[in-house]
């Protein structure tokens, strides 16, 4: 494997890839099709084994196999790897394995079920950032972890030299505005319906599950905002909003996988 990317840029449209299965095993051919589907549309990066990727359904070896398949197919497209867990020793062991791959970053939520306080969360993320060869992308998603990261906690973490960005699913507009205004972290919308508002507020981009369906339109949305073509951006977003609602009508990624199967991608 080549060296870790030296200057990753967390901006634009990132796709948190689903993990295709066939007969209870990872479907490597479908995974490669998905990567090509996203790359041709001009997306800015890929996330492997996030919530949408059903990492909890994969053992450590399967997660690494999925990562290696994506890296092999992605070419020069930057790749971020998800890292969730509630046993810090195990998490750090997996992080060391990820460090042998050319990752743009590692996406990490607070340890689920443990529900640490703010000082505990600070210590956990700093331990990961200290140990990681790739920059850490914080994942603020309290409805999955049981832990809400306060604004002050996130701003303190922004001061760490190896913490670069945040996937913002915190559900607080006040927190989103404060993080963008501070400028210490690249702020990526993690809730698809917040993509346009985050971009218009000055956020860096999005990690959008629904963008699997028409990634080209999400890329067009992002580019329209950057070019200040806001009427165009609004038209695109309002056209995409019903699809987003359908994709999240049941727990992610069930409806999304069904849609991708209808498209012949899975």
TILO-634135 format. One record per residue (C-alpha): residue number from 1; residue in three letters; z, y, x. Coordinates in steps of 0.25 Angstrom, whole numbers, plus 5000, padded with zeros to 4 digits. Layout:
<pts>
+-----+------+------+------+------+
| pos | code |    Z |    Y |    X |
+-----+------+------+------+------+
| NUM |  ALA |    Z |    Y |    X |
...
+-----+------+------+------+------+
</pts>
This chain:
<pts>
+-----+------+------+------+------+
| pos | code |    Z |    Y |    X |
+-----+------+------+------+------+
|   1 |  UNK | 5000 | 5000 | 5000 |
|   2 |  UNK | 4997 | 5014 | 5004 |
|   3 |  UNK | 5008 | 5024 | 5007 |
|   4 |  UNK | 5016 | 5031 | 4995 |
|   5 |  UNK | 5008 | 5043 | 4990 |
|   6 |  UNK | 5014 | 5055 | 4997 |
|   7 |  UNK | 5012 | 5066 | 4987 |
|   8 |  UNK | 5011 | 5061 | 4973 |
|   9 |  UNK | 5008 | 5071 | 4962 |
|  10 |  UNK | 5014 | 5068 | 4949 |
|  11 |  UNK | 5005 | 5076 | 4939 |
|  12 |  UNK | 4995 | 5074 | 4929 |
|  13 |  UNK | 4993 | 5061 | 4920 |
|  14 |  UNK | 5001 | 5049 | 4924 |
|  15 |  UNK | 5000 | 5036 | 4917 |
|  16 |  UNK | 5012 | 5027 | 4916 |
|  17 |  UNK | 5004 | 5014 | 4915 |
|  18 |  UNK | 5007 | 5003 | 4905 |
|  19 |  UNK | 5008 | 4989 | 4911 |
|  20 |  UNK | 4998 | 4979 | 4905 |
|  21 |  UNK | 5003 | 4965 | 4902 |
|  22 |  UNK | 4995 | 4953 | 4899 |
|  23 |  UNK | 5002 | 4940 | 4895 |
|  24 |  UNK | 5015 | 4946 | 4900 |
|  25 |  UNK | 5010 | 4950 | 4914 |
|  26 |  UNK | 5005 | 4963 | 4919 |
|  27 |  UNK | 4990 | 4964 | 4917 |
|  28 |  UNK | 4985 | 4969 | 4930 |
|  29 |  UNK | 4970 | 4971 | 4925 |
|  30 |  UNK | 4974 | 4980 | 4914 |
|  31 |  UNK | 4983 | 4988 | 4923 |
|  32 |  UNK | 4972 | 4991 | 4932 |
|  33 |  UNK | 4963 | 4995 | 4920 |
|  34 |  UNK | 4974 | 5004 | 4915 |
|  35 |  UNK | 4975 | 5011 | 4929 |
|  36 |  UNK | 4960 | 5013 | 4930 |
|  37 |  UNK | 4960 | 5018 | 4916 |
|  38 |  UNK | 4970 | 5029 | 4920 |
|  39 |  UNK | 4964 | 5032 | 4933 |
|  40 |  UNK | 4950 | 5034 | 4927 |
|  41 |  UNK | 4956 | 5044 | 4917 |
|  42 |  UNK | 4961 | 5053 | 4929 |
|  43 |  UNK | 4976 | 5051 | 4928 |
|  44 |  UNK | 4985 | 5056 | 4939 |
|  45 |  UNK | 4994 | 5044 | 4941 |
|  46 |  UNK | 5000 | 5031 | 4936 |
|  47 |  UNK | 5014 | 5026 | 4933 |
|  48 |  UNK | 5017 | 5011 | 4934 |
|  49 |  UNK | 5028 | 5004 | 4928 |
|  50 |  UNK | 5034 | 5016 | 4920 |
|  51 |  UNK | 5039 | 5014 | 4906 |
|  52 |  UNK | 5025 | 5013 | 4900 |
|  53 |  UNK | 5023 | 5002 | 4911 |
|  54 |  UNK | 5034 | 4993 | 4905 |
|  55 |  UNK | 5040 | 4991 | 4919 |
|  56 |  UNK | 5052 | 4985 | 4912 |
|  57 |  UNK | 5043 | 4973 | 4909 |
|  58 |  UNK | 5039 | 4971 | 4923 |
|  59 |  UNK | 5047 | 4965 | 4935 |
|  60 |  UNK | 5047 | 4971 | 4948 |
|  61 |  UNK | 5035 | 4963 | 4954 |
|  62 |  UNK | 5027 | 4966 | 4941 |
|  63 |  UNK | 5030 | 4981 | 4942 |
|  64 |  UNK | 5025 | 4981 | 4957 |
|  65 |  UNK | 5012 | 4973 | 4953 |
|  66 |  UNK | 5009 | 4983 | 4942 |
|  67 |  UNK | 5011 | 4994 | 4952 |
|  68 |  UNK | 5002 | 4988 | 4962 |
|  69 |  UNK | 4991 | 4985 | 4952 |
|  70 |  UNK | 4991 | 5000 | 4948 |
|  71 |  UNK | 4992 | 5005 | 4962 |
|  72 |  UNK | 4980 | 4996 | 4966 |
|  73 |  UNK | 4972 | 5001 | 4954 |
|  74 |  UNK | 4976 | 5016 | 4954 |
|  75 |  UNK | 4969 | 5020 | 4967 |
|  76 |  UNK | 4974 | 5034 | 4971 |
|  77 |  UNK | 4981 | 5036 | 4958 |
|  78 |  UNK | 4996 | 5039 | 4960 |
|  79 |  UNK | 5005 | 5028 | 4954 |
|  80 |  UNK | 5020 | 5030 | 4950 |
|  81 |  UNK | 5029 | 5017 | 4948 |
|  82 |  UNK | 5040 | 5016 | 4938 |
|  83 |  UNK | 5054 | 5013 | 4943 |
|  84 |  UNK | 5064 | 5010 | 4932 |
|  85 |  UNK | 5077 | 5002 | 4932 |
|  86 |  UNK | 5092 | 5003 | 4931 |
|  87 |  UNK | 5096 | 4995 | 4944 |
|  88 |  UNK | 5095 | 5005 | 4955 |
|  89 |  UNK | 5094 | 4994 | 4966 |
|  90 |  UNK | 5082 | 4987 | 4959 |
|  91 |  UNK | 5075 | 5000 | 4957 |
|  92 |  UNK | 5076 | 5004 | 4971 |
|  93 |  UNK | 5071 | 4991 | 4975 |
|  94 |  UNK | 5059 | 4992 | 4966 |
|  95 |  UNK | 5057 | 5006 | 4972 |
|  96 |  UNK | 5056 | 5001 | 4986 |
|  97 |  UNK | 5045 | 4992 | 4981 |
|  98 |  UNK | 5038 | 5003 | 4975 |
|  99 |  UNK | 5039 | 5011 | 4988 |
| 100 |  UNK | 5029 | 5001 | 4994 |
| 101 |  UNK | 5018 | 5006 | 4984 |
| 102 |  UNK | 5010 | 5019 | 4985 |
| 103 |  UNK | 5017 | 5026 | 4973 |
| 104 |  UNK | 5016 | 5040 | 4969 |
| 105 |  UNK | 5030 | 5039 | 4963 |
| 106 |  UNK | 5040 | 5031 | 4956 |
| 107 |  UNK | 5044 | 5034 | 4941 |
| 108 |  UNK | 5059 | 5032 | 4939 |
| 109 |  UNK | 5068 | 5033 | 4927 |
| 110 |  UNK | 5083 | 5034 | 4926 |
| 111 |  UNK | 5089 | 5020 | 4927 |
| 112 |  UNK | 5088 | 5015 | 4912 |
| 113 |  UNK | 5100 | 5009 | 4905 |
| 114 |  UNK | 5109 | 5014 | 4916 |
| 115 |  UNK | 5109 | 5028 | 4910 |
| 116 |  UNK | 5114 | 5036 | 4922 |
| 117 |  UNK | 5119 | 5050 | 4922 |
| 118 |  UNK | 5112 | 5061 | 4928 |
| 119 |  UNK | 5119 | 5059 | 4942 |
| 120 |  UNK | 5116 | 5044 | 4941 |
| 121 |  UNK | 5101 | 5047 | 4938 |
| 122 |  UNK | 5101 | 5057 | 4950 |
| 123 |  UNK | 5106 | 5047 | 4959 |
| 124 |  UNK | 5096 | 5036 | 4954 |
| 125 |  UNK | 5084 | 5044 | 4955 |
| 126 |  UNK | 5088 | 5050 | 4969 |
| 127 |  UNK | 5090 | 5036 | 4974 |
| 128 |  UNK | 5076 | 5032 | 4969 |
| 129 |  UNK | 5069 | 5044 | 4975 |
| 130 |  UNK | 5076 | 5042 | 4988 |
| 131 |  UNK | 5071 | 5028 | 4989 |
| 132 |  UNK | 5057 | 5030 | 4984 |
| 133 |  UNK | 5045 | 5031 | 4992 |
| 134 |  UNK | 5037 | 5038 | 4981 |
| 135 |  UNK | 5042 | 5050 | 4973 |
| 136 |  UNK | 5051 | 5048 | 4961 |
| 137 |  UNK | 5046 | 5052 | 4947 |
| 138 |  UNK | 5058 | 5053 | 4938 |
| 139 |  UNK | 5057 | 5047 | 4924 |
| 140 |  UNK | 5065 | 5054 | 4914 |
| 141 |  UNK | 5065 | 5045 | 4901 |
| 142 |  UNK | 5078 | 5044 | 4895 |
| 143 |  UNK | 5074 | 5036 | 4883 |
| 144 |  UNK | 5071 | 5025 | 4892 |
| 145 |  UNK | 5082 | 5026 | 4902 |
| 146 |  UNK | 5094 | 5031 | 4894 |
| 147 |  UNK | 5095 | 5042 | 4904 |
| 148 |  UNK | 5091 | 5057 | 4903 |
| 149 |  UNK | 5089 | 5064 | 4916 |
| 150 |  UNK | 5094 | 5079 | 4915 |
| 151 |  UNK | 5086 | 5090 | 4919 |
| 152 |  UNK | 5096 | 5093 | 4931 |
| 153 |  UNK | 5095 | 5079 | 4935 |
| 154 |  UNK | 5080 | 5079 | 4936 |
| 155 |  UNK | 5080 | 5093 | 4943 |
| 156 |  UNK | 5089 | 5087 | 4953 |
| 157 |  UNK | 5080 | 5075 | 4955 |
| 158 |  UNK | 5068 | 5085 | 4957 |
| 159 |  UNK | 5075 | 5089 | 4970 |
| 160 |  UNK | 5073 | 5075 | 4976 |
| 161 |  UNK | 5061 | 5075 | 4986 |
| 162 |  UNK | 5056 | 5061 | 4980 |
| 163 |  UNK | 5057 | 5064 | 4965 |
| 164 |  UNK | 5044 | 5071 | 4961 |
| 165 |  UNK | 5042 | 5070 | 4946 |
| 166 |  UNK | 5047 | 5066 | 4933 |
| 167 |  UNK | 5041 | 5058 | 4921 |
| 168 |  UNK | 5048 | 5067 | 4910 |
| 169 |  UNK | 5052 | 5059 | 4897 |
| 170 |  UNK | 5065 | 5066 | 4896 |
| 171 |  UNK | 5062 | 5072 | 4882 |
| 172 |  UNK | 5067 | 5086 | 4886 |
| 173 |  UNK | 5058 | 5097 | 4886 |
| 174 |  UNK | 5068 | 5106 | 4893 |
| 175 |  UNK | 5069 | 5096 | 4904 |
| 176 |  UNK | 5054 | 5095 | 4906 |
| 177 |  UNK | 5053 | 5110 | 4906 |
| 178 |  UNK | 5065 | 5111 | 4917 |
| 179 |  UNK | 5058 | 5100 | 4926 |
| 180 |  UNK | 5045 | 5107 | 4925 |
| 181 |  UNK | 5051 | 5121 | 4928 |
| 182 |  UNK | 5059 | 5115 | 4940 |
| 183 |  UNK | 5046 | 5109 | 4946 |
| 184 |  UNK | 5054 | 5099 | 4955 |
| 185 |  UNK | 5047 | 5087 | 4948 |
| 186 |  UNK | 5034 | 5084 | 4942 |
| 187 |  UNK | 5036 | 5083 | 4927 |
| 188 |  UNK | 5027 | 5072 | 4921 |
| 189 |  UNK | 5028 | 5071 | 4906 |
| 190 |  UNK | 5032 | 5057 | 4902 |
| 191 |  UNK | 5032 | 5058 | 4887 |
| 192 |  UNK | 5017 | 5059 | 4883 |
| 193 |  UNK | 5019 | 5069 | 4872 |
| 194 |  UNK | 5025 | 5078 | 4882 |
| 195 |  UNK | 5013 | 5078 | 4892 |
| 196 |  UNK | 5006 | 5091 | 4887 |
| 197 |  UNK | 5019 | 5099 | 4886 |
| 198 |  UNK | 5024 | 5094 | 4900 |
| 199 |  UNK | 5011 | 5098 | 4906 |
| 200 |  UNK | 5010 | 5112 | 4900 |
| 201 |  UNK | 5025 | 5114 | 4904 |
| 202 |  UNK | 5020 | 5112 | 4919 |
| 203 |  UNK | 5023 | 5097 | 4920 |
| 204 |  UNK | 5015 | 5089 | 4930 |
| 205 |  UNK | 5009 | 5078 | 4921 |
| 206 |  UNK | 5013 | 5066 | 4913 |
| 207 |  UNK | 5015 | 5051 | 4913 |
| 208 |  UNK | 5009 | 5048 | 4900 |
| 209 |  UNK | 5009 | 5034 | 4894 |
| 210 |  UNK | 4999 | 5037 | 4883 |
| 211 |  UNK | 4989 | 5042 | 4894 |
| 212 |  UNK | 4985 | 5028 | 4896 |
| 213 |  UNK | 4977 | 5029 | 4883 |
| 214 |  UNK | 4968 | 5041 | 4887 |
| 215 |  UNK | 4972 | 5045 | 4901 |
| 216 |  UNK | 4960 | 5054 | 4902 |
| 217 |  UNK | 4965 | 5063 | 4891 |
| 218 |  UNK | 4979 | 5064 | 4897 |
| 219 |  UNK | 4972 | 5068 | 4910 |
| 220 |  UNK | 4964 | 5079 | 4903 |
| 221 |  UNK | 4977 | 5084 | 4896 |
| 222 |  UNK | 4984 | 5086 | 4909 |
| 223 |  UNK | 4972 | 5092 | 4916 |
| 224 |  UNK | 4970 | 5102 | 4904 |
| 225 |  UNK | 4984 | 5107 | 4905 |
| 226 |  UNK | 4983 | 5109 | 4920 |
| 227 |  UNK | 4970 | 5117 | 4918 |
| 228 |  UNK | 4977 | 5125 | 4907 |
| 229 |  UNK | 4968 | 5120 | 4896 |
| 230 |  UNK | 4979 | 5119 | 4886 |
| 231 |  UNK | 4971 | 5118 | 4873 |
| 232 |  UNK | 4964 | 5106 | 4879 |
| 233 |  UNK | 4977 | 5100 | 4883 |
| 234 |  UNK | 4983 | 5102 | 4870 |
| 235 |  UNK | 4971 | 5095 | 4863 |
| 236 |  UNK | 4972 | 5083 | 4872 |
| 237 |  UNK | 4987 | 5082 | 4870 |
| 238 |  UNK | 4986 | 5082 | 4855 |
| 239 |  UNK | 4975 | 5072 | 4855 |
| 240 |  UNK | 4984 | 5063 | 4864 |
| 241 |  UNK | 4997 | 5065 | 4856 |
| 242 |  UNK | 4994 | 5055 | 4845 |
| 243 |  UNK | 4991 | 5044 | 4855 |
| 244 |  UNK | 5004 | 5047 | 4863 |
| 245 |  UNK | 5011 | 5045 | 4850 |
| 246 |  UNK | 5004 | 5032 | 4847 |
| 247 |  UNK | 5007 | 5027 | 4861 |
| 248 |  UNK | 5022 | 5029 | 4860 |
| 249 |  UNK | 5023 | 5025 | 4845 |
| 250 |  UNK | 5030 | 5012 | 4850 |
| 251 |  UNK | 5037 | 5010 | 4864 |
| 252 |  UNK | 5028 | 5013 | 4876 |
| 253 |  UNK | 5020 | 5006 | 4880 |
| 254 |  UNK | 5017 | 4997 | 4868 |
| 255 |  UNK | 5007 | 5006 | 4860 |
| 256 |  UNK | 5001 | 5011 | 4873 |
| 257 |  UNK | 4998 | 4997 | 4878 |
| 258 |  UNK | 4992 | 4993 | 4864 |
| 259 |  UNK | 4983 | 5006 | 4865 |
| 260 |  UNK | 4978 | 5002 | 4879 |
| 261 |  UNK | 4975 | 4988 | 4874 |
| 262 |  UNK | 4967 | 4994 | 4863 |
| 263 |  UNK | 4959 | 5002 | 4874 |
| 264 |  UNK | 4957 | 4989 | 4882 |
| 265 |  UNK | 4965 | 4993 | 4894 |
| 266 |  UNK | 4976 | 4982 | 4892 |
+-----+------+------+------+------+
</pts>
